[in-house]
Amino acid sequence: MLKGQNGITLIALVITIIILLILAGITISLTLGEHGIINMGEKAGKNYVNAANYEYNALNKVESDANAFIYNVTH
């Protein structure tokens, strides 16, 4: 009777280890994979820098156009 209880415990341990290995594999692939969290963060950072540069250039153009308009109106 004791052997049956130990066998079930050992089987439960093996199943638990297998499930943990599967979860670890999924977690690693979601973190480091091609579409993982780290790559998506890097892409978001690059997109932010590009958007900031675009906005900076657009504001400079608006300022330049406004200055040209004011100069043309006053002269």
N, C-alpha and C positions, 0 to 999 in steps of 0.2 A: 504494500500500500504506500509506503514512503517513496519507493522508486517512481511511481506514477506522479506523485506531487513534485518531485525534483525535476522530472522530465518536462512537465508543463512549465515550471519556472524557467528552465533552460530555453525552452522554445519561446517563451514570452520575452526573454532577454535578447535572443537572436532577432526576433521580429522587431523589437524596439530599436536595436542597433541598425537594422536595415532601414527602418523608417527615418531614423536620424541621419543616416548617410544620404538618403534621397533628399531630405529637406536641406541638408548642407549643400548638396550639388545644385539644387534649385536656387538657393540663396546666392551662391557664388556666381552662377550664370546671370542672375538678375542684377548683380552688382557690377561684375566685370565684363559681361558680354558685350556684343556689338551694340545692342540697344539698351545697355545697362545704365544704372543710375549715374555712374561716374562719367560715362561718355555723354549722356544727356546733359549733365551739369556743365561739362566743358563746352558743349554746343551752345547752351543757354548763355554762358559767359561771353562767348564770341559774338553771339547775336546782340547782346547788350552793348558791347563795345561798338559794333557796327551801327546800331541804332543811335547811340550817343554821338558818333562822328557824323552821321547823316543829319541829325538835329542841329548840331553845331554849325555845319556847313549851310543848312537851310536858314538858320537865324542870321548868320553872317551875310547871306545874300539879301535877306529882307532888310537888314540894317544898311547895306550898301545901296539898295534901291531907294530906301527912304532918304538917305543922305543925298543921293543924286536928284531926287524929286525936290527936296528942300533947296538944293543949290540952284536948280533950274527955275524954281518959283521966285527966289530972291534975286536972281540976276537977269 
